[in-house]
């Protein structure tokens, strides 16, 4: 099957998403505490325990939503309408 997005469309999506993400980071003003904080050492981990829990929790939530939509769509009778069965996609 062909990709639903062509290469140029994927580049535009990437450009827009990166622009919005950088604006979210760039518009937050620095605080005095952040400016006065000492740098972390070389042996300090990049991902803290709280950050790891947030990443794993968000990944589990996204998987739950995706699998719910996938299997709920199949259980509502949308199964078997592919090109293999001779139906219209």
Phi, psi and omega in degrees: 000153179275151179293141179291337178244134176281171185298318181293322178295322178294323177295320178296317178299316179297318179297315181294315181296319179292323179295314180295321179293320180290327176295323179296323179280327186279339185271354179276122182288147178287151177255161179298321181296322179290322180288332182266356182291138177286150178295153177283155179283171181292331183270001178285133182291147179286326181251117180279172180297317178296318179296319179296318177298318179295319179296311181294321178295318179292321177295318178296319178297315179296319177297319178299314180294315181297313181292325176297314179294321181295309184281332175291324177293323179288325182284346179269015173094016180265015181270143173084021178251024182277184181289334182293329183272001180085002180273170176282139181290000000 
